[in-house]
Structure formats: C-alpha cells, structure tokens
Amino acid sequence: MRHSLPQTHQFYVTAPQPCPYLSGRVERKLFTALQGDGASHLNDVLSHQGFRRSQNVLYRPSCAGCSACMSARIRVRDFDPSRGQRRILKRNAHLERCSNSPWATDAQYELFRRYLDARHATGGMADMDIGEFGAMIEETPVRSRVVEYWRATPAGNVLAAVCLTDLLSDGVSMVYSFFDPDLSADSLGTFIILDHVAIAREAGLPYVYLGYWVPGSAKMDYKARYSPLEIFTQGQWRDLADVDVRQASRQLSERPAVDQVAAIELPSTG
C-alpha cells in the first residue's frame, strides 16, 4: 500500500511476513526509495528518525500489534568499554583496518558465504549469489565505505571481517557486517562494533548507529551491552536506562501507517 506526502516522497508498506527476530510474530516495513542528488541528506534525516538503509531503500518497522524493534545508537563521547570488551580489543589489536570505496570483491563474497553457511544457513540471505552480494555492497546512493579487517598469516594477509558502513552527518551507521566463523572465539562481531566507536571518535562524530535493538531476541538483544545506548522512541532519542521498554514497544503498533507517514519530518524541498 502506498502513502505519500504532498509533492514529496512516497512511502509504501510491505505485506506481512514471518518475523525473523521473535517467534510467532509477523513483520511489516514502511519504506521509501533513496535516490537522486538529495539521497545522502534524506538518509541523514530519516536515520535520525529510526530508519535504516538497505541498498537504495530506507525502511522502518511498521508491525501491527508489535514495535519491539527500536533503532539504537551508541553515544560515543560517554562510551567506556567494559573489562571484557577491552580484552576483545586487545585480542584483535593485530588486525589491520582498511577502509575502501563500496566495491565488492571475491574475497569478501567468499568470507560472506562462509559466515552465512556457519551462522545463518536458514536466514533470508542464505541463497544470496555473488551478483546479489555485489548489489548489496555497491548499490548505494549515499556516502558509504567497506571497512575490511585483515590478519597476517604465514601464507599472506587474509580477510577476517568486513562491515558495510554509511557515513552520516553525526555518526557512522553499520549497515551489515560479517566475519570468519573459524575465528568466533575472538569475538569479531563485538570487535567490529568497538572499532567503529574508534572510527567515530577519530572522525569527531558523536554516534555509532547499530540498527535495531530487539529486546527478547537472542539475535539482537546483545546491543544493550554497549552503554550508553540510545533508542528512538516516541519521536526522540532517549537513553535506554531512562526508558520503560514495555511502554516504548507500543509506540507505533497502534498507529496506522498513514499517521506514521504524516509524522515523518522530511528535508525541505525549497
């Protein structure tokens, strides 16, 4: 179903489908196209309102009866890694970070396939071929980078982890990351997030956008470990420690999609 604001962007709602995070629930997404000269600005403006990017689309959950998915970001200035997180940083200090333009490579795809086969063999991306992978990396109308992490071996440098990252006006947004499943003991997923905090600090940016935090989901609940964490609720970003999560989870579920669209603040066309 299409919803639009006068002379601006058109928004659509996907058909219901099984929720990938909470068993027995269904999900819908509110989304709009991301294209043209104003794409980076639109990505900025809507990311600040809880939207996420997937290739040339911006989306936000719009599920009837459930709003458990809440956009989350780390407040870089106040972030102090825990003792365990400091150990992970030390354990992976040998990795070399390399930031590139969004261009897919065979090495990335090989690592991506190994990651999916080991950790998400039945997920929605399990059948993604190299062409679809290339589109995920390269079809970006906004400022994006592919952040690679390499480790030295006797046979030469080997790709250990990758993160597709968007550059926002106030932070970095982690679109998708994957890593060598044989190195799971090194906690590379955690390391990538911690290193993006370092990237944001180096660039003088205040936030790292993590995507959606889903309390009660084993796949997504881990994001609460990065404190202070802010979540987007009731039209504003609030510290997770100050939020009644049960109340926040009802913020969109009782609002029709047309009302949700009407409340979105869009860039000025003038």
C-alpha positions in Angstrom: 0.0 0.0 0.0 1.3 3.5 -0.9 1.3 6.5 1.3 2.7 9.9 0.3 3.2 13.5 1.5 2.2 16.2 -1.0 5.0 16.9 -3.6 7.5 14.8 -1.6 8.4 11.2 -1.1 6.2 8.2 -1.5 6.1 5.6 1.3 5.0 2.0 1.0 4.2 -0.8 3.4 5.3 -4.3 2.7 3.0 -7.3 3.0 3.1 -9.2 6.4 5.7 -11.9 6.6 7.2 -14.0 9.5 9.3 -12.0 11.9 13.0 -13.0 11.8 13.5 -12.0 15.4 10.5 -13.0 17.5 8.9 -16.4 17.0 5.2 -16.4 16.2 5.0 -12.8 15.1 4.8 -11.1 11.7 6.6 -8.1 10.4 5.8 -5.2 8.0 8.1 -2.4 6.9 7.4 1.2 6.0 9.8 2.2 3.2 10.7 4.8 0.6 13.2 5.0 -2.3 16.6 6.5 -1.8 17.8 8.2 -5.0 18.9 11.4 -6.6 21.1 14.3 -5.5 19.4 14.5 -2.1 19.9 10.9 -1.2 22.6 11.4 1.4 20.6 14.2 3.1 17.5 12.1 3.1 19.5 9.2 4.6 20.7 11.5 7.3 17.2 12.9 8.1 15.4 9.6 8.2 18.2 7.8 10.0 17.7 10.3 12.8 14.1 9.2 12.9 14.8 5.5 13.3 15.1 4.4 9.6 17.7 2.1 8.2 19.2 1.7 4.7 19.2 -1.4 2.5 20.7 -0.6 -0.9 18.6 2.2 -2.3 15.7 1.9 0.2 15.1 3.4 3.6 12.9 1.4 5.9 11.5 1.3 9.4 9.4 -1.5 11.1 5.6 -0.9 10.9 4.2 -4.0 12.5 0.6 -4.3 13.6 0.5 -5.0 17.3 4.2 -5.0 17.9 7.0 -2.4 18.0 9.7 -4.4 19.6 12.3 -3.3 17.1 13.8 0.0 18.2 16.6 1.9 16.4 19.7 2.1 18.6 22.9 4.1 18.6 26.0 4.3 20.9 26.8 7.7 22.4 30.5 7.7 21.6 31.5 10.5 23.9 30.4 8.6 27.0 31.2 5.1 25.9 33.7 3.3 28.2 34.4 -0.3 27.2 33.8 -3.0 29.8 36.6 -5.2 31.1 35.5 -7.9 28.7 35.3 -5.5 25.8 38.8 -4.3 26.5 40.0 -7.8 26.3 38.4 -8.2 22.9 40.1 -5.1 21.7 43.5 -6.3 22.9 42.9 -9.8 21.4 42.2 -8.3 18.0 44.8 -5.5 18.1 46.8 -7.3 15.4 44.1 -6.8 12.8 44.7 -4.2 10.1 41.8 -2.0 9.3 41.3 -0.9 5.6 38.6 1.4 4.6 37.6 1.3 0.9 35.0 2.6 -1.6 31.9 0.4 -1.8 33.2 -2.2 -4.2 32.5 -6.0 -3.9 35.4 -8.4 -4.2 35.8 -12.2 -4.5 37.5 -12.3 -1.1 34.5 -10.5 0.5 32.0 -12.8 -1.1 33.9 -16.0 -0.1 34.0 -14.8 3.5 30.3 -13.8 3.4 29.3 -17.3 2.2 31.3 -19.0 4.9 29.8 -16.7 7.5 26.2 -17.4 6.3 26.7 -21.1 6.0 28.1 -21.3 9.5 25.7 -18.9 11.3 22.6 -18.1 9.2 22.1 -21.1 6.9 18.3 -20.8 7.1 18.1 -17.0 7.1 16.7 -14.7 4.5 20.1 -14.1 2.9 21.2 -17.7 2.7 20.6 -18.0 -1.0 22.3 -14.7 -2.0 24.6 -15.2 -5.0 27.6 -13.1 -5.9 25.5 -10.8 -8.1 23.1 -10.0 -5.2 26.0 -9.6 -2.9 27.6 -7.1 -5.3 24.4 -5.2 -5.4 24.2 -5.1 -1.5 27.7 -3.6 -1.4 27.7 -1.4 -4.5 24.1 -0.1 -4.9 24.5 2.8 -2.5 23.4 6.3 -3.4 24.9 7.7 -0.2 28.4 8.1 1.3 29.4 4.5 2.2 32.6 2.6 2.9 33.6 -1.0 3.1 35.7 -1.5 6.2 37.8 -4.6 6.0 39.9 -6.2 8.7 42.9 -8.2 7.6 45.1 -10.6 9.6 48.7 -11.7 8.8 49.4 -15.4 8.3 52.5 -17.3 7.0 50.7 -17.6 3.6 50.0 -13.8 3.5 47.3 -11.5 4.6 43.8 -13.0 5.0 40.4 -11.2 5.2 39.0 -11.7 8.7 35.9 -9.4 8.8 34.0 -6.8 6.8 31.5 -4.1 7.6 29.5 -2.1 5.1 29.3 1.4 6.8 27.3 4.5 5.9 28.7 8.0 6.8 26.1 10.2 8.4 26.4 13.8 9.4 26.5 12.8 13.1 27.9 9.3 13.0 28.7 6.1 11.3 25.9 3.6 10.5 26.7 -0.1 10.5 24.6 -1.4 7.6 25.9 -5.1 7.6 28.9 -6.9 9.0 30.3 -10.5 8.7 33.4 -12.3 9.8 35.4 -15.5 9.6 33.3 -18.1 11.5 36.5 -20.0 12.3 37.6 -17.1 14.5 34.4 -16.9 16.6 36.5 -17.3 19.8 38.0 -13.9 19.0 34.5 -12.2 19.2 35.0 -10.4 15.9 31.4 -9.2 15.9 32.0 -7.3 19.1 35.3 -6.1 17.9 33.8 -4.6 14.7 31.4 -2.5 16.8 34.1 -1.4 19.2 36.3 -0.4 16.3 33.5 1.6 14.8 33.4 3.5 18.1 37.0 4.3 17.5 36.3 5.3 13.9 33.6 7.7 15.0 36.0 9.2 17.7 38.7 9.6 15.1 36.3 11.5 12.8 34.8 13.6 15.7 31.4 12.0 15.2 29.1 11.6 18.2 27.2 8.3 17.4 27.5 4.8 16.1 24.2 3.6 14.7 23.7 -0.1 15.3 20.4 -0.8 13.6 17.5 -2.3 15.6 17.7 -3.4 19.2 15.1 -6.1 19.8 14.6 -7.0 23.5 13.8 -10.6 23.9 15.5 -11.6 20.7 18.6 -13.7 21.1 19.9 -12.4 17.7 19.6 -8.7 18.6 19.4 -8.2 22.4 23.2 -8.1 22.6 23.2 -4.4 21.5 22.2 -3.4 25.0 25.7 -4.3 26.1 27.1 -1.1 24.5 26.3 1.5 27.1 25.3 4.3 27.0 22.9 3.2 24.3 20.2 5.5 23.0 17.0 4.2 21.4 14.5 6.1 19.2 11.1 6.1 20.9 8.1 8.4 20.9 9.7 10.6 18.2 13.0 11.2 20.0 16.3 9.6 21.0 16.4 8.7 24.7 18.9 6.9 26.9 17.9 3.2 27.3 18.4 3.5 31.0 15.6 6.1 31.2 13.1 4.2 29.0 10.2 1.9 30.1 10.8 -0.7 27.4 7.3 -2.2 27.6 5.7 1.1 27.0 8.2 2.0 24.3 7.4 -1.2 22.4 3.8 0.1 21.9 4.9 3.4 20.3 4.0 2.5 16.7 1.8 -0.6 16.9 -1.4 1.3 17.5 -0.8 4.0 14.8 -2.0 3.5 11.2 0.7 3.7 8.6 -0.8 6.9 7.2 -0.4 8.6 10.6 3.2 7.3 10.8 4.0 8.9 7.5 2.3 12.2 8.4 4.6 12.4 11.5 7.8 11.9 9.5 10.0 15.1 9.1 11.4 15.3 5.6 14.1 17.5 4.1 12.9 20.9 2.8 12.4 20.9 -1.0 12.9 24.6 -1.1 
